[in-house]
Amino acid sequence: MLMGLAASWRLRVDAALHRSCSWEGNKLLERTVLGESFSVKTWREDCLDLLSSKASSSDGILKELAAIVDKMGFEYCSYVLRVPFPIGSPTVTWSSTYPDKWLDHYFSHHYLETDPLIQQASRDLAPVVWASGESRDQPEFWEEARAHGVQHGWALATHGKFMTTGMLSLARSHDKVSARELSDIEPQLVWLSHVTHGLISAIETKEWGADIDHRLTERELEVLRWSAGGKTADEIGTILGISARTVTFHITSTLAKLNATNKVQAVTKAFLFNIL
């Protein structure tokens, strides 16, 4: 979940991305999302090629994403990602093309922890369509957003590998997001959300898996599963028909492979990295 963000979490705000997008002559410039010649398959292939070409950095991905959604009628976009590492002090990264003054105001008022859009999107599986003048929750927040040109938008929370969670948020300063508009573009927006999550989370989680050896033996996995169930070394030994000393040997080996200091941390890492 994206709610309840701790102050100790690392936050990077890439406001420098503001309106600095270039499509580099990509075919997408020649297409309109709602035009008769629009092909979802071709559009997706072009988008994936474009976003993947910038997959060395979250900043590069968001720059190209901003250009894509601009053609779909949105002036601003942002992507916030929560990575559950280090364990006990998760990391949050944020890239955005929202107005600089709004970002300064947003973070100076610590809105990341109370943002009603993040709270709603983290609870709902469906996309959230919002208008700053129509929300009853935290009216002061929405009034301030509207004053900075952030009036109408769309957002979707996404979930991925290693228990990462994220949210793509799109906004504009005019025109309510209509039902007809959504019927035309929402499938593409949902697809973009998941692609963006996959690309950015791969970048942000890369370093956290570098110190892990995923190649646990079958016996080590057995011992770890029983440890996750709260069994002691003696109990595990009885269940598996081996000595408690042998169980301890396998636990020690597992701790080394997972770069963990104790069984609790080893089990947590194993779940996060889909080893168990």
C-alpha positions, 0 to 999 in steps of 0.5 A: 500500500502507498498509505502511511509513508514514513518520514524515514523513507527516501524520496526523490522528486524529479520536477526537472522533467517538467515539460521537457519531453521529446518524441524523437520523430517517433511514429506516435507523432503521426497518430491520434489516439481517437483517429480512425487509423488508430491501431491499439496493437501498433500503438502499444508496440510503438509505446513499448519500444519508446519506453523501453529505449529509455529504461536505463532511468526512471527519469527517461521513462517518465519523459517519454510517458509524459509525451505519450499522455500529452497526446491523450489530453493530459498536461501532467503526469507523475509516477510514485513507486514504493519498494519494500526495501530496506526491510523496515524502512521502505523506499519511495521514489517519485518522478513528476511533470506537475507544475513546479510550484505545486510540487514545492507546495505539496512537499513543503506541506507533507501531502505525500502522507495524506494525499486523498488521491493516493489513499483512494487509489491504494484502496481501489483496484479500479482507476480513479477519476477525479475533479478537484472541485467535486471531492468532499475529502480534504477540500483544502487540499483540492482547492490548493491543487486547483489553484495550481492548475491541477483540476481534473485527472485520472489515476491507477494504483499498480502492484508488481514483483517484489511486492512493489506498489505504484501509482500513475497519476495524470492531470490537466488544468481544464475539461472534466474527464468524461465518460465518453473519453474514458471509453476511448482511452482508459484501456490504453491508460491502464496498459501504460500504468502496468508497463510503467510500473514494470519498467520503473520497478525493475530499475528501482529494485535492481540493487536490492536483489544484487546481494541475494543468491536465489539458488536455495537447495530443496532442503534449505527451502524445506527448513525455511518453510517450517521456520516461517511456520514458527517451528524450532530447529528441534521440531523441524529436525523431528519433522524432516527426520534429521538432527537439529544440528543439521537443521541449524546448518541449513539455516546458517547456509540460508542466512548467508545466501539471503544476506540475512542476519536472522531467520525472521529477516531470511523468511521476509526476504524469501517472501519478498523475492518470491523464493518461498 
